Amino acid sequence: MQKNIRLIVFLIAAVAVISGCSLSKDTSKTTDLTSKEKDQEAALQVVTTFYPMYDFARNVAQEQANVSMLIPAGTEPHDFEPSAKMIAQIEEADVFIYNSEEMETWVPSVLKAIDTDKVTVVNASEGIDLIQSEEDSAEIGHEAEVGHTHTVDPHVWLDPVLAQQETDNIEAGLSKADPAHAEDYQVNAQHYKEQLSQLDHKFQEAFAGADKRIFVTQHAAFAYLAKRYDLTQIAIAGLSPEIEPSPSILAELAGFVKENDIHYIYYEDSASSATSKTLANETGLELETLSPIEGVSEADQKAGVDYIKVMEQNLEALKKSIH
């Protein structure tokens, strides 16, 4: 994959040189730009990978930067690979923001193939202790099956406190790339972190003193949230929502939910709910949505849906199990 990415970058560079030569032959043609268009061209160009990084960056940047997102809603970010056009977007940006190499596994290859001296690269999870997980089965107090592999859980943004740390990393990157507006970025980041802090308090208040602290999910995306609020996540699949559990795991889980008087199973809004429906049918559980916020549709964004609103929806959903 790395060789392919380097080849793509070389071809992009070659086309850029040819285009530049062609343009230089006729400099008499000019395009009239409105004041707004000129401001947009002059603003910091920020490319982010998927929705949480986009929303955090957008809140920090405000009007000082143009923030774009590579991975659209409905695309599974775990398995995503960038196109040649997307690699060109990264190379032409002032700032490139991603969550982690554990989430966006393609990033190291891209960074080796582009000139990072010209692009400020922000690893938003830098400095955060990532959770080691076992990918193949639900964590229900039994040993994992033979052949399991240890991996790193990248879903740090689902913890409102760690989301504040990611916001700090993004602010530092924007300030480094655009020191003239560093104070603006700092003020914006502080304001957004206050909102994230309020979100954290809502979770704390909702779960304080709860007797039932277990929730069952389709996808092991909520370990950071569970750790923050002293909850127990029971996951049907591993870190990838596409992993199908074995019949023995499903049978074990079916017994577990009956023994622990669990009434809900949570499935993702962005992935197939087939596995969750299978378990729900076998156990009589009700289905409820719990979003990992890996994507928010354009229509929802226009309607005012953002990271904080989806997290508040997640909180209301979890209250059905945590009480």
C-alpha positions as CSV (number, residue, x, y, z in Angstrom):
1,M,0.0,0.0,0.0
2,Q,2.9,2.4,0.8
3,K,4.4,2.0,-2.6
4,N,1.0,2.7,-4.2
5,I,0.5,5.8,-2.1
6,R,4.0,7.1,-3.1
7,L,3.2,6.5,-6.8
8,I,-0.1,8.4,-6.4
9,V,1.7,11.3,-4.8
10,F,4.4,11.3,-7.5
11,L,1.7,11.5,-10.3
12,I,-0.1,14.2,-8.4
13,A,3.1,16.3,-8.2
14,A,3.8,15.7,-11.9
15,V,0.4,16.9,-12.9
16,A,0.8,20.0,-10.7
17,V,4.1,20.9,-12.4
18,I,2.6,20.5,-15.9
19,S,-0.5,22.5,-14.9
20,G,1.8,25.2,-13.4
21,C,3.8,25.5,-16.7
22,S,0.6,25.8,-18.7
23,L,-0.7,28.5,-16.5
24,S,2.5,30.5,-16.7
25,K,2.3,30.8,-20.4
26,D,-0.8,32.9,-20.1
27,T,-1.0,35.2,-17.1
28,S,-3.3,37.7,-18.7
29,K,-6.4,35.6,-17.7
30,T,-7.5,36.5,-14.2
31,T,-10.6,35.5,-12.1
32,D,-12.5,38.1,-10.2
33,L,-13.1,36.9,-6.7
34,T,-15.6,38.3,-4.2
35,S,-14.3,39.6,-0.9
36,K,-15.7,36.5,0.8
37,E,-14.0,34.1,-1.6
38,K,-10.7,36.0,-1.1
39,D,-11.0,35.6,2.6
40,Q,-11.7,31.9,2.2
41,E,-8.6,31.5,0.0
42,A,-6.4,33.3,2.5
43,A,-7.8,31.4,5.5
44,L,-6.0,28.4,7.0
45,Q,-6.8,25.3,5.1
46,V,-7.5,22.4,7.5
47,V,-8.1,18.8,6.5
48,T,-9.5,16.3,9.0
49,T,-10.1,12.6,8.7
50,F,-13.6,11.8,10.1
51,Y,-16.4,13.5,11.9
52,P,-15.2,13.9,15.5
53,M,-11.9,15.4,14.3
54,Y,-13.9,17.7,11.9
55,D,-16.3,18.9,14.6
56,F,-13.5,19.5,17.2
57,A,-11.4,21.4,14.6
58,R,-14.4,23.4,13.4
59,N,-15.2,24.6,17.0
60,V,-11.6,25.6,17.6
61,A,-11.0,27.2,14.2
62,Q,-14.3,29.1,13.8
63,E,-14.0,31.7,11.1
64,Q,-10.2,31.7,11.0
65,A,-9.9,28.5,8.9
66,N,-11.6,26.4,6.3
67,V,-12.1,23.0,7.8
68,S,-12.9,20.0,5.6
69,M,-13.4,16.2,6.2
70,L,-12.1,13.3,4.1
71,I,-14.3,10.4,5.3
72,P,-18.0,11.0,4.7
73,A,-20.8,9.6,6.8
74,G,-21.7,6.1,5.9
75,T,-18.1,5.1,5.2
76,E,-16.5,2.7,7.7
77,P,-13.4,4.6,8.9
78,H,-11.8,1.4,10.3
79,D,-11.4,0.1,6.7
80,F,-11.0,3.3,4.8
81,E,-8.2,4.0,2.4
82,P,-7.7,7.5,0.8
83,S,-8.0,8.2,-2.9
84,A,-5.4,10.1,-4.9
85,K,-7.6,13.2,-4.7
86,M,-7.7,12.9,-0.9
87,I,-4.0,12.5,-0.6
88,A,-3.7,15.7,-2.7
89,Q,-6.0,17.5,-0.3
90,I,-3.8,16.5,2.6
91,E,-0.6,17.6,0.8
92,E,-2.1,21.0,-0.2
93,A,-3.5,21.7,3.3
94,D,-1.9,23.9,6.0
95,V,-3.0,21.5,8.8
96,F,-3.9,17.8,8.7
97,I,-5.7,16.4,11.7
98,Y,-6.3,12.7,12.5
99,N,-7.3,10.8,15.6
100,S,-4.6,8.2,15.8
101,E,-2.6,5.6,13.8
102,E,-4.7,2.9,15.5
103,M,-7.9,4.4,14.0
104,E,-6.6,5.8,10.7
105,T,-4.1,3.0,10.0
106,W,-3.3,4.4,6.5
107,V,-1.9,7.7,7.9
108,P,1.8,6.6,8.4
109,S,2.1,5.6,4.8
110,V,0.6,8.9,3.6
111,L,2.9,11.0,5.9
112,K,6.0,9.2,4.5
113,A,4.9,10.0,1.0
114,I,4.2,13.8,1.4
115,D,6.3,16.8,2.4
116,T,5.3,17.2,6.1
117,D,7.5,20.2,6.4
118,K,4.8,22.1,4.6
119,V,1.9,20.6,6.5
120,T,1.3,20.8,10.2
121,V,0.3,17.3,11.3
122,V,-1.9,16.9,14.4
123,N,-2.3,13.5,16.1
124,A,-5.3,14.4,18.2
125,S,-4.8,11.5,20.7
126,E,-1.2,12.4,21.4
127,G,-0.4,12.1,25.1
128,I,-3.5,9.9,25.8
129,D,-3.0,6.5,27.3
130,L,-4.7,4.2,24.9
131,I,-6.5,1.1,26.1
132,Q,-5.2,-2.4,25.1
133,S,-8.1,-4.6,24.1
134,E,-8.8,-8.2,23.0
135,E,-10.4,-8.0,19.6
136,D,-12.2,-11.3,19.2
137,S,-14.8,-11.7,21.8
138,A,-17.1,-10.0,24.4
139,E,-15.5,-9.4,27.7
140,I,-17.8,-11.3,30.1
141,G,-15.3,-12.6,32.7
142,H,-14.2,-15.6,30.7
143,E,-10.9,-16.3,28.9
144,A,-10.8,-15.2,25.2
145,E,-10.8,-17.9,22.6
146,V,-7.6,-19.3,21.3
147,G,-6.1,-17.2,18.5
148,H,-7.1,-13.9,19.9
149,T,-5.0,-10.8,19.2
150,H,-4.3,-7.8,21.4
151,T,-4.9,-4.5,19.8
152,V,-5.3,-0.8,20.8
153,D,-8.7,0.8,21.2
154,P,-8.8,4.1,19.3
155,H,-12.2,5.4,20.3
156,V,-10.9,8.0,22.7
157,W,-13.3,10.8,21.5
158,L,-16.2,9.0,23.2
159,D,-14.9,10.1,26.6
160,P,-15.9,13.8,27.0
161,V,-12.8,14.4,29.2
162,L,-10.4,12.9,26.6
163,A,-12.3,14.9,23.9
164,Q,-11.1,18.0,25.8
165,Q,-7.5,16.7,25.5
166,E,-7.9,16.1,21.8
167,T,-9.3,19.7,21.5
168,D,-6.1,21.0,23.2
169,N,-3.9,19.1,20.7
170,I,-5.9,20.5,17.8
171,E,-5.7,24.0,19.2
172,A,-1.9,23.7,19.5
173,G,-1.6,22.5,15.9
174,L,-3.7,25.4,14.5
175,S,-1.8,27.9,16.6
176,K,1.5,26.5,15.4
177,A,0.4,26.8,11.7
178,D,-1.2,30.2,12.2
179,P,0.5,32.1,15.1
180,A,-1.2,35.3,14.1
181,H,-4.5,33.9,15.2
182,A,-3.2,31.8,18.1
183,E,-5.1,33.8,20.7
184,D,-8.4,33.3,18.8
185,Y,-7.8,29.5,18.7
186,Q,-7.1,29.4,22.4
187,V,-10.2,31.3,23.3
188,N,-12.4,29.2,21.0
189,A,-10.8,26.0,22.4
190,Q,-11.5,27.1,25.9
191,H,-15.1,27.9,25.1
192,Y,-15.6,24.5,23.5
193,K,-13.9,22.6,26.3
194,E,-16.4,24.3,28.7
195,Q,-19.2,22.7,26.7
196,L,-17.5,19.4,26.8
197,S,-17.0,19.8,30.6
198,Q,-20.8,20.4,30.9
199,L,-21.3,17.2,28.9
200,D,-19.0,15.3,31.3
201,H,-21.0,16.6,34.3
202,K,-24.3,15.4,32.7
203,F,-22.8,11.9,32.4
204,Q,-21.5,12.0,36.0
205,E,-24.8,13.1,37.4
206,A,-26.8,10.6,35.5
207,F,-24.8,7.6,36.6
208,A,-23.9,8.6,40.2
209,G,-25.2,6.0,42.6
210,A,-26.5,3.7,39.9
211,D,-26.9,0.1,40.9
212,K,-27.0,-1.4,37.4
213,R,-23.8,-0.4,35.6
214,I,-23.6,-2.9,32.7
215,F,-24.5,-2.3,29.1
216,V,-24.4,-4.6,26.1
217,T,-23.2,-3.3,22.8
218,Q,-22.7,-4.6,19.3
219,H,-19.3,-3.1,18.9
220,A,-16.5,-2.5,21.5
221,A,-16.3,1.2,20.9
222,F,-17.2,2.5,24.4
223,A,-14.4,1.3,26.6
224,Y,-13.2,4.9,27.3
225,L,-16.7,6.1,28.2
226,A,-17.2,3.0,30.4
227,K,-13.9,3.5,32.2
228,R,-14.6,7.2,32.8
229,Y,-18.0,6.6,34.5
230,D,-17.2,3.3,36.1
231,L,-19.5,1.3,33.8
232,T,-19.0,-2.2,32.3
233,Q,-19.3,-2.6,28.5
234,I,-20.2,-6.1,27.3
235,A,-19.4,-6.2,23.5
236,I,-20.7,-8.8,21.1
237,A,-18.0,-8.0,18.5
238,G,-14.5,-6.7,18.8
239,L,-13.2,-3.3,18.0
240,S,-14.3,-3.6,14.4
241,P,-18.1,-3.6,13.9
242,E,-17.7,-6.1,11.0
243,I,-16.4,-8.9,13.2
244,E,-19.0,-11.7,13.7
245,P,-19.0,-13.5,17.0
246,S,-18.9,-17.3,17.1
247,P,-22.1,-19.2,18.0
248,S,-20.4,-20.2,21.4
249,I,-19.9,-16.5,22.2
250,L,-23.5,-15.7,21.3
251,A,-24.7,-18.5,23.5
252,E,-22.6,-17.4,26.3
253,L,-23.9,-13.8,26.0
254,A,-27.5,-15.0,25.9
255,G,-27.0,-16.7,29.2
256,F,-25.2,-13.7,30.6
257,V,-27.9,-11.2,29.8
258,K,-30.6,-13.4,31.4
259,E,-28.5,-13.9,34.5
260,N,-27.9,-10.2,34.9
261,D,-31.4,-9.0,34.1
262,I,-30.3,-7.0,31.1
263,H,-33.2,-5.6,28.9
264,Y,-31.4,-3.7,26.2
265,I,-28.8,-4.3,23.6
266,Y,-27.2,-1.3,21.8
267,Y,-26.4,-1.3,18.1
268,E,-24.7,1.4,16.0
269,D,-26.4,3.8,13.8
270,S,-23.6,3.4,11.2
271,A,-23.3,-0.4,11.0
272,S,-25.4,-3.4,10.3
273,S,-27.6,-4.4,13.3
274,A,-27.9,-8.1,12.1
275,T,-25.8,-9.5,15.0
276,S,-27.6,-7.4,17.6
277,K,-31.0,-8.4,16.2
278,T,-29.9,-12.1,16.4
279,L,-29.1,-11.8,20.0
280,A,-32.2,-9.7,20.7
281,N,-34.4,-12.4,19.1
282,E,-32.7,-15.1,21.1
283,T,-33.0,-13.3,24.5
284,G,-36.0,-11.1,24.1
285,L,-33.9,-7.9,24.6
286,E,-35.0,-4.6,23.2
287,L,-32.8,-2.8,20.6
288,E,-31.5,0.7,21.3
289,T,-29.1,2.9,19.3
290,L,-25.7,3.9,20.7
291,S,-23.6,6.0,18.3
292,P,-19.8,5.8,18.1
293,I,-20.1,9.1,16.2
294,E,-17.8,8.0,13.4
295,G,-20.0,9.9,11.0
296,V,-22.9,12.4,11.0
297,S,-24.8,12.9,7.8
298,E,-24.8,16.2,6.0
299,A,-28.5,16.5,6.4
300,D,-28.2,16.0,10.2
301,Q,-25.4,18.5,10.4
302,K,-27.5,21.1,8.6
303,A,-30.2,20.3,11.1
304,G,-27.9,21.2,13.9
305,V,-26.7,17.8,15.0
306,D,-23.1,17.7,16.2
307,Y,-20.8,15.7,18.5
308,I,-22.3,17.1,21.8
309,K,-25.9,16.5,20.6
310,V,-25.2,12.9,19.7
311,M,-23.4,12.3,23.0
312,E,-26.5,13.6,24.8
313,Q,-28.6,11.2,22.8
314,N,-26.2,8.4,23.8
315,L,-26.6,9.4,27.4
316,E,-30.4,9.2,27.2
317,A,-30.0,5.7,25.6
318,L,-27.6,4.5,28.3
319,K,-30.0,5.6,31.1
320,K,-32.2,2.8,30.1
321,S,-29.6,0.3,31.2
322,I,-27.6,2.3,33.8
323,H,-29.9,3.2,36.8
